[in-house]
Amino acid sequence: MGFLGDLPTTQARVLVTLLCVIGTALKYTLSSVIWEPSYEWLAFLVLMSGLDATQFLVKRKTDANYVAAQAGVVPDPELEADRGKAP
C-alpha cells in the first residue's frame, strides 16, 4: 500500500478519465448494432474531464517554479537538485 502514497493523483485521475472516454468512443464506433451511451454517462465524462482540466490548471498556476518563472525569477539549481527536480 506504500505506492498509494507516492501515486501522482492528478495523473492517475486523468488516465482513468481518458480510458473511459476512449473506451466509450471505441464502443460507439466499433459496435455492430447502433449503440448510444446514456446522457448521464456522457455528462459524467464531461464533468470528470472538466474537473481534471481544472485541477491541472490550479496545480500549474500554484506551482512555486511556475509562479517564480512568471515573476522573472530564475530558480536556484542547487535547491532544485535538493528537491529532486531538474533545473
Phi and psi restraints in degrees (value plus and minus 20) as a CYANA .aco file:
   2 GLY   PHI     -86.3   -46.3
   2 GLY   PSI     -47.6    -7.6
   3 PHE   PHI     -87.6   -47.6
   3 PHE   PSI     -43.1    -3.1
   4 LEU   PHI     -86.3   -46.3
   4 LEU   PSI     -52.2   -12.2
   5 GLY   PHI     -90.4   -50.4
   5 GLY   PSI     -47.9    -7.9
   6 ASP   PHI    -118.1   -78.1
   6 ASP   PSI     -22.4    17.6
   7 LEU   PHI     -89.5   -49.5
   7 LEU   PSI     105.5   145.5
   8 PRO   PHI     -92.7   -52.7
   8 PRO   PSI      83.3   123.3
   9 THR   PHI     -84.2   -44.2
   9 THR   PSI     -57.4   -17.4
  10 THR   PHI     -83.4   -43.4
  10 THR   PSI     -65.8   -25.8
  11 GLN   PHI     -85.4   -45.4
  11 GLN   PSI     -58.8   -18.8
  12 ALA   PHI     -85.3   -45.3
  12 ALA   PSI     -62.3   -22.3
  13 ARG   PHI     -87.8   -47.8
  13 ARG   PSI     -60.3   -20.3
  14 VAL   PHI     -83.5   -43.5
  14 VAL   PSI     -60.5   -20.5
  15 LEU   PHI     -81.9   -41.9
  15 LEU   PSI     -64.9   -24.9
  16 VAL   PHI     -83.2   -43.2
  16 VAL   PSI     -63.1   -23.1
  17 THR   PHI     -82.8   -42.8
  17 THR   PSI     -64.7   -24.7
  18 LEU   PHI     -82.2   -42.2
  18 LEU   PSI     -61.0   -21.0
  19 LEU   PHI     -82.6   -42.6
  19 LEU   PSI     -59.7   -19.7
  20 CYS   PHI     -85.7   -45.7
  20 CYS   PSI     -62.9   -22.9
  21 VAL   PHI     -86.0   -46.0
  21 VAL   PSI     -66.0   -26.0
  22 ILE   PHI     -85.7   -45.7
  22 ILE   PSI     -61.7   -21.7
  23 GLY   PHI     -81.6   -41.6
  23 GLY   PSI     -61.4   -21.4
  24 THR   PHI     -85.3   -45.3
  24 THR   PSI     -63.3   -23.3
  25 ALA   PHI     -83.8   -43.8
  25 ALA   PSI     -61.6   -21.6
  26 LEU   PHI     -84.9   -44.9
  26 LEU   PSI     -63.6   -23.6
  27 LYS   PHI     -83.3   -43.3
  27 LYS   PSI     -58.6   -18.6
  28 TYR   PHI     -86.2   -46.2
  28 TYR   PSI     -64.0   -24.0
  29 THR   PHI    -101.3   -61.3
  29 THR   PSI     -48.5    -8.5
  30 LEU   PHI    -119.3   -79.3
  30 LEU   PSI     -24.7    15.3
  31 SER   PHI     -92.1   -52.1
  31 SER   PSI     117.9   157.9
  32 SER   PHI     -96.4   -56.4
  32 SER   PSI     -49.6    -9.6
  33 VAL   PHI    -120.5   -80.5
  33 VAL   PSI     140.1   180.1
  34 ILE   PHI     -90.9   -50.9
  34 ILE   PSI      97.5   137.5
  35 TRP   PHI    -143.6  -103.6
  35 TRP   PSI     110.5   150.5
  36 GLU   PHI    -145.0  -105.0
  36 GLU   PSI     107.3   147.3
  37 PRO   PHI     -87.8   -47.8
  37 PRO   PSI     133.1   173.1
  38 SER   PHI     -89.7   -49.7
  38 SER   PSI     136.1   176.1
  39 TYR   PHI     -83.9   -43.9
  39 TYR   PSI     -51.6   -11.6
  40 GLU   PHI     -84.1   -44.1
  40 GLU   PSI     -62.7   -22.7
  41 TRP   PHI     -85.8   -45.8
  41 TRP   PSI     -63.5   -23.5
  42 LEU   PHI     -84.2   -44.2
  42 LEU   PSI     -58.8   -18.8
  43 ALA   PHI     -84.7   -44.7
  43 ALA   PSI     -58.7   -18.7
  44 PHE   PHI     -82.0   -42.0
  44 PHE   PSI     -64.2   -24.2
  45 LEU   PHI     -83.8   -43.8
  45 LEU   PSI     -61.1   -21.1
  46 VAL   PHI     -84.7   -44.7
  46 VAL   PSI     -63.9   -23.9
  47 LEU   PHI     -81.9   -41.9
  47 LEU   PSI     -66.6   -26.6
  48 MET   PHI     -84.9   -44.9
  48 MET   PSI     -59.4   -19.4
  49 SER   PHI     -84.3   -44.3
  49 SER   PSI     -61.0   -21.0
  50 GLY   PHI     -84.7   -44.7
  50 GLY   PSI     -61.0   -21.0
  51 LEU   PHI     -84.7   -44.7
  51 LEU   PSI     -61.2   -21.2
  52 ASP   PHI     -82.3   -42.3
  52 ASP   PSI     -65.9   -25.9
  53 ALA   PHI     -84.2   -44.2
  53 ALA   PSI     -61.1   -21.1
  54 THR   PHI     -85.4   -45.4
  54 THR   PSI     -64.5   -24.5
  55 GLN   PHI     -83.1   -43.1
  55 GLN   PSI     -61.9   -21.9
  56 PHE   PHI     -82.2   -42.2
  56 PHE   PSI     -64.6   -24.6
  57 LEU   PHI     -83.0   -43.0
  57 LEU   PSI     -64.1   -24.1
  58 VAL   PHI     -84.9   -44.9
  58 VAL   PSI     -63.0   -23.0
  59 LYS   PHI     -84.4   -44.4
  59 LYS   PSI     -56.8   -16.8
  60 ARG   PHI     -86.9   -46.9
  60 ARG   PSI     -65.8   -25.8
  61 LYS   PHI     -89.0   -49.0
  61 LYS   PSI     -44.5    -4.5
  62 THR   PHI    -121.5   -81.5
  62 THR   PSI     -18.8    21.2
  63 ASP   PHI     -86.6   -46.6
  63 ASP   PSI     113.4   153.4
  64 ALA   PHI     -80.9   -40.9
  64 ALA   PSI     -60.9   -20.9
  65 ASN   PHI     -87.0   -47.0
  65 ASN   PSI     -59.3   -19.3
  66 TYR   PHI     -86.1   -46.1
  66 TYR   PSI     -63.5   -23.5
  67 VAL   PHI     -83.8   -43.8
  67 VAL   PSI     -61.8   -21.8
  68 ALA   PHI     -85.0   -45.0
  68 ALA   PSI     -60.5   -20.5
  69 ALA   PHI     -85.7   -45.7
  69 ALA   PSI     -57.6   -17.6
  70 GLN   PHI     -85.9   -45.9
  70 GLN   PSI     -50.3   -10.3
  71 ALA   PHI    -104.3   -64.3
  71 ALA   PSI     -25.5    14.5
  72 GLY   PHI      67.0   107.0
  72 GLY   PSI      -6.3    33.7
  73 VAL   PHI    -112.8   -72.8
  73 VAL   PSI     110.8   150.8
  74 VAL   PHI    -106.8   -66.8
  74 VAL   PSI     107.0   147.0
  75 PRO   PHI     -86.9   -46.9
  75 PRO   PSI     126.4   166.4
  76 ASP   PHI     -95.2   -55.2
  76 ASP   PSI      99.2   139.2
  77 PRO   PHI     -80.2   -40.2
  77 PRO   PSI     -52.9   -12.9
  78 GLU   PHI     -88.3   -48.3
  78 GLU   PSI     -60.6   -20.6
  79 LEU   PHI     -86.9   -46.9
  79 LEU   PSI     -57.7   -17.7
  80 GLU   PHI     -86.5   -46.5
  80 GLU   PSI     -58.7   -18.7
  81 ALA   PHI     -84.7   -44.7
  81 ALA   PSI     -58.2   -18.2
  82 ASP   PHI     -84.3   -44.3
  82 ASP   PSI     -53.6   -13.6
  83 ARG   PHI    -102.0   -62.0
  83 ARG   PSI     -25.8    14.2
  84 GLY   PHI      66.0   106.0
  84 GLY   PSI      -2.5    37.5
  85 LYS   PHI    -136.7   -96.7
  85 LYS   PSI     124.2   164.2
  86 ALA   PHI     -94.0   -54.0
  86 ALA   PSI     123.0   163.0
